C-alpha cells in the first residue's frame, strides 16, 4: 500500500469539512449534506463529538499535507 495515495483524499476531506464551519458562532455543524450545506431540519447542533472529530481530522490533514489553510 502506498500512503502517498491518501494525501489527495485527506486534503479533500479537510476542505469539505471547512464548509461546515459556523463563522457566526464558531465551531463546526454536525448535520451537513454531501455538498457541505447545513441540514437545519436535522438540527443546528455543534456538539462535542463533531468538534473533536474535526479537530483531529484537521490535525491529521496538516500532518499529511502540510496545508495550513483550506481552499
PDB file of N, CA, C and O in Angstrom:
ATOM      1  N   UNK A   1       0.837  -1.176   0.000  1.00  0.00           N
ATOM      2  CA  UNK A   1       0.000   0.000   0.000  1.00  0.00           C
ATOM      3  C   UNK A   1       0.883   1.240   0.000  1.00  0.00           C
ATOM      4  O   UNK A   1       1.894   1.289   0.701  1.00  0.00           O
ATOM      5  N   UNK A   2       0.505   2.230  -0.777  1.00  0.00           N
ATOM      6  CA  UNK A   2       1.260   3.472  -0.891  1.00  0.00           C
ATOM      7  C   UNK A   2       0.524   4.585  -0.142  1.00  0.00           C
ATOM      8  O   UNK A   2      -0.503   5.064  -0.624  1.00  0.00           O
ATOM      9  N   UNK A   3       1.021   5.007   1.018  1.00  0.00           N
ATOM     10  CA  UNK A   3       0.324   6.037   1.799  1.00  0.00           C
ATOM     11  C   UNK A   3       0.238   7.379   1.082  1.00  0.00           C
ATOM     12  O   UNK A   3      -0.645   8.181   1.387  1.00  0.00           O
ATOM     13  N   UNK A   4       1.133   7.636   0.138  1.00  0.00           N
ATOM     14  CA  UNK A   4       1.075   8.905  -0.599  1.00  0.00           C
ATOM     15  C   UNK A   4      -0.213   9.044  -1.397  1.00  0.00           C
ATOM     16  O   UNK A   4      -0.641  10.157  -1.705  1.00  0.00           O
ATOM     17  N   UNK A   5      -0.826   7.922  -1.729  1.00  0.00           N
ATOM     18  CA  UNK A   5      -2.082   7.972  -2.484  1.00  0.00           C
ATOM     19  C   UNK A   5      -3.225   8.545  -1.654  1.00  0.00           C
ATOM     20  O   UNK A   5      -4.227   8.994  -2.211  1.00  0.00           O
ATOM     21  N   UNK A   6      -3.089   8.537  -0.342  1.00  0.00           N
ATOM     22  CA  UNK A   6      -4.147   9.038   0.537  1.00  0.00           C
ATOM     23  C   UNK A   6      -4.097  10.549   0.731  1.00  0.00           C
ATOM     24  O   UNK A   6      -5.066  11.123   1.226  1.00  0.00           O
ATOM     25  N   UNK A   7      -3.020  11.204   0.367  1.00  0.00           N
ATOM     26  CA  UNK A   7      -2.863  12.631   0.639  1.00  0.00           C
ATOM     27  C   UNK A   7      -3.946  13.463  -0.049  1.00  0.00           C
ATOM     28  O   UNK A   7      -4.515  14.357   0.577  1.00  0.00           O
ATOM     29  N   UNK A   8      -4.238  13.196  -1.291  1.00  0.00           N
ATOM     30  CA  UNK A   8      -5.281  13.934  -2.001  1.00  0.00           C
ATOM     31  C   UNK A   8      -6.641  13.742  -1.359  1.00  0.00           C
ATOM     32  O   UNK A   8      -7.427  14.685  -1.262  1.00  0.00           O
ATOM     33  N   UNK A   9      -6.918  12.536  -0.925  1.00  0.00           N
ATOM     34  CA  UNK A   9      -8.196  12.246  -0.261  1.00  0.00           C
ATOM     35  C   UNK A   9      -8.300  13.011   1.052  1.00  0.00           C
ATOM     36  O   UNK A   9      -9.331  13.619   1.337  1.00  0.00           O
ATOM     37  N   UNK A  10      -7.251  12.983   1.841  1.00  0.00           N
ATOM     38  CA  UNK A  10      -7.250  13.683   3.128  1.00  0.00           C
ATOM     39  C   UNK A  10      -7.412  15.179   2.910  1.00  0.00           C
ATOM     40  O   UNK A  10      -8.158  15.832   3.639  1.00  0.00           O
ATOM     41  N   UNK A  11      -6.730  15.722   1.927  1.00  0.00           N
ATOM     42  CA  UNK A  11      -6.835  17.147   1.626  1.00  0.00           C
ATOM     43  C   UNK A  11      -8.262  17.507   1.222  1.00  0.00           C
ATOM     44  O   UNK A  11      -8.783  18.539   1.646  1.00  0.00           O
ATOM     45  N   UNK A  12      -8.895  16.669   0.409  1.00  0.00           N
ATOM     46  CA  UNK A  12     -10.275  16.963   0.005  1.00  0.00           C
ATOM     47  C   UNK A  12     -11.234  16.849   1.186  1.00  0.00           C
ATOM     48  O   UNK A  12     -12.209  17.597   1.257  1.00  0.00           O
ATOM     49  N   UNK A  13     -10.977  15.935   2.106  1.00  0.00           N
ATOM     50  CA  UNK A  13     -11.829  15.812   3.298  1.00  0.00           C
ATOM     51  C   UNK A  13     -11.726  17.050   4.181  1.00  0.00           C
ATOM     52  O   UNK A  13     -12.744  17.558   4.652  1.00  0.00           O
ATOM     53  N   UNK A  14     -10.515  17.541   4.412  1.00  0.00           N
ATOM     54  CA  UNK A  14     -10.381  18.733   5.247  1.00  0.00           C
ATOM     55  C   UNK A  14     -11.022  19.938   4.583  1.00  0.00           C
ATOM     56  O   UNK A  14     -11.633  20.767   5.258  1.00  0.00           O
ATOM     57  N   UNK A  15     -10.889  20.044   3.271  1.00  0.00           N
ATOM     58  CA  UNK A  15     -11.541  21.150   2.563  1.00  0.00           C
ATOM     59  C   UNK A  15     -13.063  21.035   2.653  1.00  0.00           C
ATOM     60  O   UNK A  15     -13.752  22.046   2.798  1.00  0.00           O
ATOM     61  N   UNK A  16     -13.590  19.816   2.569  1.00  0.00           N
ATOM     62  CA  UNK A  16     -15.032  19.620   2.703  1.00  0.00           C
ATOM     63  C   UNK A  16     -15.522  20.069   4.070  1.00  0.00           C
ATOM     64  O   UNK A  16     -16.503  20.806   4.164  1.00  0.00           O
ATOM     65  N   UNK A  17     -14.849  19.631   5.137  1.00  0.00           N
ATOM     66  CA  UNK A  17     -15.318  19.951   6.481  1.00  0.00           C
ATOM     67  C   UNK A  17     -15.184  21.422   6.816  1.00  0.00           C
ATOM     68  O   UNK A  17     -15.862  21.906   7.722  1.00  0.00           O
ATOM     69  N   UNK A  18     -14.322  22.152   6.106  1.00  0.00           N
ATOM     70  CA  UNK A  18     -14.264  23.602   6.317  1.00  0.00           C
ATOM     71  C   UNK A  18     -15.566  24.265   5.880  1.00  0.00           C
ATOM     72  O   UNK A  18     -15.895  25.347   6.364  1.00  0.00           O
ATOM     73  N   UNK A  19     -16.312  23.633   4.973  1.00  0.00           N
ATOM     74  CA  UNK A  19     -17.598  24.212   4.563  1.00  0.00           C
ATOM     75  C   UNK A  19     -18.627  24.118   5.678  1.00  0.00           C
ATOM     76  O   UNK A  19     -19.640  24.816   5.640  1.00  0.00           O
ATOM     77  N   UNK A  20     -18.385  23.266   6.673  1.00  0.00           N
ATOM     78  CA  UNK A  20     -19.312  23.113   7.796  1.00  0.00           C
ATOM     79  C   UNK A  20     -18.992  24.079   8.938  1.00  0.00           C
ATOM     80  O   UNK A  20     -19.662  24.060   9.971  1.00  0.00           O
ATOM     81  N   UNK A  21     -17.970  24.923   8.757  1.00  0.00           N
ATOM     82  CA  UNK A  21     -17.593  25.869   9.808  1.00  0.00           C
ATOM     83  C   UNK A  21     -18.656  26.949   9.959  1.00  0.00           C
ATOM     84  O   UNK A  21     -19.110  27.527   8.971  1.00  0.00           O
ATOM     85  N   UNK A  22     -19.045  27.213  11.185  1.00  0.00           N
ATOM     86  CA  UNK A  22     -20.028  28.251  11.503  1.00  0.00           C
ATOM     87  C   UNK A  22     -19.271  29.530  11.837  1.00  0.00           C
ATOM     88  O   UNK A  22     -18.781  29.689  12.955  1.00  0.00           O
ATOM     89  N   UNK A  23     -19.173  30.441  10.872  1.00  0.00           N
ATOM     90  CA  UNK A  23     -18.393  31.661  11.074  1.00  0.00           C
ATOM     91  C   UNK A  23     -19.083  32.658  12.001  1.00  0.00           C
ATOM     92  O   UNK A  23     -18.439  33.592  12.479  1.00  0.00           O
ATOM     93  N   UNK A  24     -20.368  32.484  12.263  1.00  0.00           N
ATOM     94  CA  UNK A  24     -21.092  33.377  13.158  1.00  0.00           C
ATOM     95  C   UNK A  24     -20.866  32.988  14.617  1.00  0.00           C
ATOM     96  O   UNK A  24     -20.489  33.827  15.435  1.00  0.00           O
ATOM     97  N   UNK A  25     -21.095  31.718  14.941  1.00  0.00           N
ATOM     98  CA  UNK A  25     -20.998  31.243  16.321  1.00  0.00           C
ATOM     99  C   UNK A  25     -19.724  30.465  16.621  1.00  0.00           C
ATOM    100  O   UNK A  25     -19.454  30.140  17.777  1.00  0.00           O
ATOM    101  N   UNK A  26     -18.942  30.167  15.593  1.00  0.00           N
ATOM    102  CA  UNK A  26     -17.753  29.337  15.776  1.00  0.00           C
ATOM    103  C   UNK A  26     -18.131  27.867  15.811  1.00  0.00           C
ATOM    104  O   UNK A  26     -19.302  27.529  15.979  1.00  0.00           O
ATOM    105  N   UNK A  27     -17.179  27.022  15.658  1.00  0.00           N
ATOM    106  CA  UNK A  27     -17.439  25.591  15.698  1.00  0.00           C
ATOM    107  C   UNK A  27     -17.858  25.043  14.345  1.00  0.00           C
ATOM    108  O   UNK A  27     -17.926  25.765  13.351  1.00  0.00           O
ATOM    109  N   UNK A  28     -18.133  23.758  14.336  1.00  0.00           N
ATOM    110  CA  UNK A  28     -18.497  23.059  13.110  1.00  0.00           C
ATOM    111  C   UNK A  28     -19.859  22.414  13.264  1.00  0.00           C
ATOM    112  O   UNK A  28     -20.146  21.779  14.279  1.00  0.00           O
ATOM    113  N   UNK A  29     -20.690  22.580  12.261  1.00  0.00           N
ATOM    114  CA  UNK A  29     -22.021  21.981  12.277  1.00  0.00           C
ATOM    115  C   UNK A  29     -21.900  20.474  12.166  1.00  0.00           C
ATOM    116  O   UNK A  29     -21.058  19.955  11.433  1.00  0.00           O
ATOM    117  N   UNK A  30     -22.749  19.782  12.899  1.00  0.00           N
ATOM    118  CA  UNK A  30     -22.722  18.327  12.902  1.00  0.00           C
ATOM    119  C   UNK A  30     -23.544  17.740  11.762  1.00  0.00           C
ATOM    120  O   UNK A  30     -23.243  16.643  11.291  1.00  0.00           O
ATOM    121  N   UNK A  31     -24.570  18.446  11.313  1.00  0.00           N
ATOM    122  CA  UNK A  31     -25.505  17.908  10.326  1.00  0.00           C
ATOM    123  C   UNK A  31     -25.357  18.641   9.000  1.00  0.00           C
ATOM    124  O   UNK A  31     -25.924  19.714   8.796  1.00  0.00           O
ATOM    125  N   UNK A  32     -24.581  18.035   8.101  1.00  0.00           N
ATOM    126  CA  UNK A  32     -24.387  18.611   6.778  1.00  0.00           C
ATOM    127  C   UNK A  32     -24.666  17.551   5.723  1.00  0.00           C
ATOM    128  O   UNK A  32     -24.560  16.352   5.980  1.00  0.00           O
ATOM    129  N   UNK A  33     -25.029  18.022   4.523  1.00  0.00           N
ATOM    130  CA  UNK A  33     -25.262  17.090   3.428  1.00  0.00           C
ATOM    131  C   UNK A  33     -23.958  16.838   2.676  1.00  0.00           C
ATOM    132  O   UNK A  33     -22.899  17.320   3.079  1.00  0.00           O
ATOM    133  N   UNK A  34     -24.040  16.093   1.597  1.00  0.00           N
ATOM    134  CA  UNK A  34     -22.835  15.735   0.841  1.00  0.00           C
ATOM    135  C   UNK A  34     -22.158  16.933   0.205  1.00  0.00           C
ATOM    136  O   UNK A  34     -20.975  16.871  -0.130  1.00  0.00           O
ATOM    137  N   UNK A  35     -22.894  18.024   0.036  1.00  0.00           N
ATOM    138  CA  UNK A  35     -22.325  19.247  -0.524  1.00  0.00           C
ATOM    139  C   UNK A  35     -21.759  20.150   0.571  1.00  0.00           C
ATOM    140  O   UNK A  35     -21.203  21.208   0.274  1.00  0.00           O
ATOM    141  N   UNK A  36     -21.898  19.739   1.840  1.00  0.00           N
ATOM    142  CA  UNK A  36     -21.395  20.535   2.944  1.00  0.00           C
ATOM    143  C   UNK A  36     -22.368  21.581   3.448  1.00  0.00           C
ATOM    144  O   UNK A  36     -22.008  22.421   4.272  1.00  0.00           O
ATOM    145  N   UNK A  37     -23.600  21.537   2.960  1.00  0.00           N
ATOM    146  CA  UNK A  37     -24.613  22.507   3.378  1.00  0.00           C
ATOM    147  C   UNK A  37     -25.304  22.025   4.643  1.00  0.00           C
ATOM    148  O   UNK A  37     -25.561  20.833   4.812  1.00  0.00           O
ATOM    149  N   UNK A  38     -25.600  22.965   5.524  1.00  0.00           N
ATOM    150  CA  UNK A  38     -26.252  22.651   6.784  1.00  0.00           C
ATOM    151  C   UNK A  38     -27.640  22.071   6.543  1.00  0.00           C
ATOM    152  O   UNK A  38     -28.420  22.611   5.757  1.00  0.00           O
ATOM    153  N   UNK A  39     -27.941  20.979   7.216  1.00  0.00           N
ATOM    154  CA  UNK A  39     -29.279  20.379   7.187  1.00  0.00           C
ATOM    155  C   UNK A  39     -30.017  20.845   8.438  1.00  0.00           C
ATOM    156  O   UNK A  39     -30.112  20.115   9.425  1.00  0.00           O
ATOM    157  N   UNK A  40     -30.536  22.062   8.383  1.00  0.00           N
ATOM    158  CA  UNK A  40     -31.172  22.671   9.551  1.00  0.00           C
ATOM    159  C   UNK A  40     -32.350  21.844  10.050  1.00  0.00           C
ATOM    160  O   UNK A  40     -32.654  21.859  11.243  1.00  0.00           O
ATOM    161  N   UNK A  41     -33.012  21.130   9.160  1.00  0.00           N
ATOM    162  CA  UNK A  41     -34.148  20.308   9.573  1.00  0.00           C
ATOM    163  C   UNK A  41     -33.706  19.172  10.502  1.00  0.00           C
ATOM    164  O   UNK A  41     -34.527  18.623  11.236  1.00  0.00           O
ATOM    165  N   UNK A  42     -32.437  18.822  10.476  1.00  0.00           N
ATOM    166  CA  UNK A  42     -31.897  17.788  11.363  1.00  0.00           C
ATOM    167  C   UNK A  42     -31.383  18.387  12.666  1.00  0.00           C
ATOM    168  O   UNK A  42     -31.002  17.658  13.581  1.00  0.00           O
ATOM    169  N   UNK A  43     -31.373  19.707  12.749  1.00  0.00           N
ATOM    170  CA  UNK A  43     -30.876  20.401  13.931  1.00  0.00           C
ATOM    171  C   UNK A  43     -29.607  21.163  13.614  1.00  0.00           C
ATOM    172  O   UNK A  43     -28.884  20.823  12.678  1.00  0.00           O
ATOM    173  N   UNK A  44     -29.343  22.183  14.386  1.00  0.00           N
ATOM    174  CA  UNK A  44     -28.159  23.012  14.151  1.00  0.00           C
ATOM    175  C   UNK A  44     -27.122  22.816  15.251  1.00  0.00           C
ATOM    176  O   UNK A  44     -26.371  23.735  15.578  1.00  0.00           O
ATOM    177  N   UNK A  45     -27.086  21.629  15.812  1.00  0.00           N
ATOM    178  CA  UNK A  45     -26.172  21.337  16.912  1.00  0.00           C
ATOM    179  C   UNK A  45     -24.715  21.385  16.471  1.00  0.00           C
ATOM    180  O   UNK A  45     -24.364  21.014  15.351  1.00  0.00           O
ATOM    181  N   UNK A  46     -23.904  21.844  17.370  1.00  0.00           N
ATOM    182  CA  UNK A  46     -22.457  21.791  17.213  1.00  0.00           C
ATOM    183  C   UNK A  46     -21.934  21.090  18.460  1.00  0.00           C
ATOM    184  O   UNK A  46     -21.424  21.724  19.384  1.00  0.00           O
ATOM    185  N   UNK A  47     -22.072  19.780  18.465  1.00  0.00           N
ATOM    186  CA  UNK A  47     -21.771  19.016  19.681  1.00  0.00           C
ATOM    187  C   UNK A  47     -20.283  18.682  19.813  1.00  0.00           C
ATOM    188  O   UNK A  47     -19.504  18.838  18.873  1.00  0.00           O
ATOM    189  N   UNK A  48     -19.925  18.230  20.984  1.00  0.00           N
ATOM    190  CA  UNK A  48     -18.534  17.931  21.296  1.00  0.00           C
ATOM    191  C   UNK A  48     -17.953  16.863  20.367  1.00  0.00           C
ATOM    192  O   UNK A  48     -16.787  16.945  19.981  1.00  0.00           O
ATOM    193  N   UNK A  49     -18.743  15.882  20.016  1.00  0.00           N
ATOM    194  CA  UNK A  49     -18.244  14.815  19.149  1.00  0.00           C
ATOM    195  C   UNK A  49     -17.817  15.370  17.792  1.00  0.00           C
ATOM    196  O   UNK A  49     -16.740  15.035  17.298  1.00  0.00           O
ATOM    197  N   UNK A  50     -18.650  16.216  17.186  1.00  0.00           N
ATOM    198  CA  UNK A  50     -18.284  16.765  15.876  1.00  0.00           C
ATOM    199  C   UNK A  50     -17.094  17.711  15.983  1.00  0.00           C
ATOM    200  O   UNK A  50     -16.274  17.770  15.068  1.00  0.00           O
ATOM    201  N   UNK A  51     -16.985  18.452  17.085  1.00  0.00           N
ATOM    202  CA  UNK A  51     -15.857  19.370  17.256  1.00  0.00           C
ATOM    203  C   UNK A  51     -14.543  18.606  17.378  1.00  0.00           C
ATOM    204  O   UNK A  51     -13.549  18.964  16.746  1.00  0.00           O
ATOM    205  N   UNK A  52     -14.542  17.561  18.187  1.00  0.00           N
ATOM    206  CA  UNK A  52     -13.307  16.798  18.372  1.00  0.00           C
ATOM    207  C   UNK A  52     -12.953  16.006  17.119  1.00  0.00           C
ATOM    208  O   UNK A  52     -11.776  15.862  16.789  1.00  0.00           O
ATOM    209  N   UNK A  53     -13.960  15.491  16.420  1.00  0.00           N
ATOM    210  CA  UNK A  53     -13.705  14.762  15.171  1.00  0.00           C
ATOM    211  C   UNK A  53     -13.036  15.679  14.160  1.00  0.00           C
ATOM    212  O   UNK A  53     -12.059  15.293  13.518  1.00  0.00           O
ATOM    213  N   UNK A  54     -13.555  16.888  14.016  1.00  0.00           N
ATOM    214  CA  UNK A  54     -12.981  17.817  13.052  1.00  0.00           C
ATOM    215  C   UNK A  54     -11.600  18.288  13.483  1.00  0.00           C
ATOM    216  O   UNK A  54     -10.710  18.410  12.642  1.00  0.00           O
ATOM    217  N   UNK A  55     -11.398  18.554  14.757  1.00  0.00           N
ATOM    218  CA  UNK A  55     -10.071  18.970  15.231  1.00  0.00           C
ATOM    219  C   UNK A  55      -9.043  17.885  14.923  1.00  0.00           C
ATOM    220  O   UNK A  55      -7.957  18.174  14.421  1.00  0.00           O
ATOM    221  N   UNK A  56      -9.394  16.637  15.226  1.00  0.00           N
ATOM    222  CA  UNK A  56      -8.480  15.525  14.939  1.00  0.00           C
ATOM    223  C   UNK A  56      -8.217  15.426  13.433  1.00  0.00           C
ATOM    224  O   UNK A  56      -7.075  15.260  13.003  1.00  0.00           O
ATOM    225  N   UNK A  57      -9.273  15.529  12.651  1.00  0.00           N
ATOM    226  CA  UNK A  57      -9.127  15.426  11.204  1.00  0.00           C
ATOM    227  C   UNK A  57      -8.254  16.526  10.617  1.00  0.00           C
ATOM    228  O   UNK A  57      -7.448  16.268   9.723  1.00  0.00           O
ATOM    229  N   UNK A  58      -8.407  17.751  11.114  1.00  0.00           N
ATOM    230  CA  UNK A  58      -7.589  18.858  10.619  1.00  0.00           C
ATOM    231  C   UNK A  58      -6.125  18.693  11.020  1.00  0.00           C
ATOM    232  O   UNK A  58      -5.229  18.997  10.232  1.00  0.00           O
ATOM    233  N   UNK A  59      -5.883  18.224  12.213  1.00  0.00           N
ATOM    234  CA  UNK A  59      -4.501  17.997  12.654  1.00  0.00           C
ATOM    235  C   UNK A  59      -3.851  16.916  11.794  1.00  0.00           C
ATOM    236  O   UNK A  59      -2.731  17.084  11.314  1.00  0.00           O
ATOM    237  N   UNK A  60      -4.562  15.812  11.606  1.00  0.00           N
ATOM    238  CA  UNK A  60      -4.004  14.731  10.776  1.00  0.00           C
ATOM    239  C   UNK A  60      -3.837  15.190   9.330  1.00  0.00           C
ATOM    240  O   UNK A  60      -2.863  14.833   8.666  1.00  0.00           O
ATOM    241  N   UNK A  61      -4.796  15.985   8.845  1.00  0.00           N
ATOM    242  CA  UNK A  61      -4.675  16.519   7.491  1.00  0.00           C
ATOM    243  C   UNK A  61      -3.441  17.383   7.337  1.00  0.00           C
ATOM    244  O   UNK A  61      -2.732  17.284   6.336  1.00  0.00           O
ATOM    245  N   UNK A  62      -3.175  18.237   8.330  1.00  0.00           N
ATOM    246  CA  UNK A  62      -1.972  19.064   8.285  1.00  0.00           C
ATOM    247  C   UNK A  62      -0.717  18.202   8.329  1.00  0.00           C
ATOM    248  O   UNK A  62       0.247  18.454   7.605  1.00  0.00           O
ATOM    249  N   UNK A  63      -0.739  17.179   9.188  1.00  0.00           N
ATOM    250  CA  UNK A  63       0.429  16.307   9.301  1.00  0.00           C
ATOM    251  C   UNK A  63       0.741  15.616   7.980  1.00  0.00           C
ATOM    252  O   UNK A  63       1.905  15.369   7.667  1.00  0.00           O
ATOM    253  N   UNK A  64      -0.293  15.303   7.206  1.00  0.00           N
ATOM    254  CA  UNK A  64      -0.085  14.590   5.948  1.00  0.00           C
ATOM    255  C   UNK A  64       0.211  15.513   4.781  1.00  0.00           C
ATOM    256  O   UNK A  64       0.995  15.163   3.899  1.00  0.00           O
ATOM    257  N   UNK A  65      -0.414  16.702   4.763  1.00  0.00           N
ATOM    258  CA  UNK A  65      -0.311  17.564   3.591  1.00  0.00           C
ATOM    259  C   UNK A  65       0.575  18.780   3.803  1.00  0.00           C
ATOM    260  O   UNK A  65       1.162  19.294   2.850  1.00  0.00           O
ATOM    261  N   UNK A  66       0.679  19.250   5.055  1.00  0.00           N
ATOM    262  CA  UNK A  66       1.404  20.488   5.325  1.00  0.00           C
ATOM    263  C   UNK A  66       0.595  21.715   4.980  1.00  0.00           C
ATOM    264  O   UNK A  66       1.080  22.840   5.108  1.00  0.00           O
ATOM    265  N   UNK A  67      -0.645  21.508   4.538  1.00  0.00           N
ATOM    266  CA  UNK A  67      -1.529  22.611   4.149  1.00  0.00           C
ATOM    267  C   UNK A  67      -2.063  23.299   5.401  1.00  0.00           C
ATOM    268  O   UNK A  67      -2.782  22.684   6.189  1.00  0.00           O
ATOM    269  N   UNK A  68      -1.715  24.572   5.588  1.00  0.00           N
ATOM    270  CA  UNK A  68      -2.138  25.310   6.774  1.00  0.00           C
ATOM    271  C   UNK A  68      -3.484  25.972   6.608  1.00  0.00           C
ATOM    272  O   UNK A  68      -4.044  26.464   7.587  1.00  0.00           O
ATOM    273  N   UNK A  69      -4.014  26.002   5.423  1.00  0.00           N
ATOM    274  CA  UNK A  69      -5.307  26.635   5.195  1.00  0.00           C
ATOM    275  C   UNK A  69      -6.123  25.781   4.241  1.00  0.00           C
ATOM    276  O   UNK A  69      -5.592  24.940   3.516  1.00  0.00           O
ATOM    277  N   UNK A  70      -7.420  26.019   4.260  1.00  0.00           N
ATOM    278  CA  UNK A  70      -8.280  25.288   3.328  1.00  0.00           C
ATOM    279  C   UNK A  70      -8.598  26.196   2.155  1.00  0.00           C
ATOM    280  O   UNK A  70      -8.419  27.412   2.218  1.00  0.00           O
ATOM    281  N   UNK A  71      -9.057  25.598   1.117  1.00  0.00           N
ATOM    282  CA  UNK A  71      -9.424  26.370  -0.078  1.00  0.00           C
ATOM    283  C   UNK A  71     -10.850  26.803   0.005  1.00  0.00           C
ATOM    284  O   UNK A  71     -11.348  27.465  -0.905  1.00  0.00           O
TER     285      UNK A  71
END
